[in-house]
Amino acid sequence: MNWDRVEGNWRQLRGKFKEQWGVLTESQLEIVAGKRERLIGVLQESYGISKDEAERQVKEWENSEQRAAAFEQVLRRNGELV
């Protein structure tokens, strides 16, 4: 997944992250701001998990076809994908 695009479309995508990781607060989502490493750090802190586990969860999310389809839809809406 291209995290530069995630960052650029953060306002539209943050709800998808909230669906996946429901305990994240709006202020934590502001901190993440579409950056993968920040997401991993916030997940570690919020869920009390290791960095390896947080990375595994993010990777699983990245590979999810449902999430990929949602991401593609946002890109199409923004005219970034034809």
Secondary structure, 3 states (H helix, E strand, C coil): CCHHHHHHCHHHHHHHHHHHCCCCCHHHHHHHCCCHHHHHHHHHHHHCCCHHHHHHHHHHHHHCHHHHHHHHHHHHHCCCCC
